[in-house]
């Protein structure tokens, strides 16, 4: 079982912790706010009250035995930098820190943080891109050029197989998954337990009404596909 240390149990830290636990990981969370810790105790493996910027507190928790640490302290840049430095010196194998600005992120990288994340910025880009792209249901950027996009198929795709559509050769994209209505039989129901999701579909799979294609490729090529009549 993987073990994670989470500093800061506010909204981001709490949801990271709870999701890790739901995926069969052990999580030790720490926060200086007693009420926040009391709430988290019902959802994560262990939660303690403490000041993680105090190196002696971190040493007492034996965090070097953990697989990774996640630091999420809201707008408190100074504390997150100090804690990240302590974690690095205590030999935590992997350190992930939530940054609140580009400058914050640069300092974190300079002291050797493995992963710097910008949740608000990343979500804003994802939502804006999804809104801007016609027929796009969800959007996950991979790089400046490439993305994974959930797309409602153009009308001309309906009742045709992937072999017939030749998406790879015509659009330089790959269909890596198909989402379709599940047990409910409702073509508009593509959420939750009523969803069938097929990874790596075969050439013989047919695009039906209500199917959503999960496509990997260059953003400009996916855009070209979506504009197909």
ABEGO torsion letter per residue (X at the ends): XBBBBBBEABAAAAAAAAAAAAAGBBBBBBBABAAAAAAAAAABABBBBEBAABAAAAAAAGAAABABBBBBAEABAAAAAAAAAAAAAAGBABBBBBBABAAAAAAAAAAGBABBBBAAAAAAAAAAAAAABBGBABBBBABAABBBBBBBBBAAABGBBAAAAGAAAAAGBBBABBBBBBAAGBAABABEAABBBBBGBBAABBBBBGBBBBBBEBAAAAAAAAABX
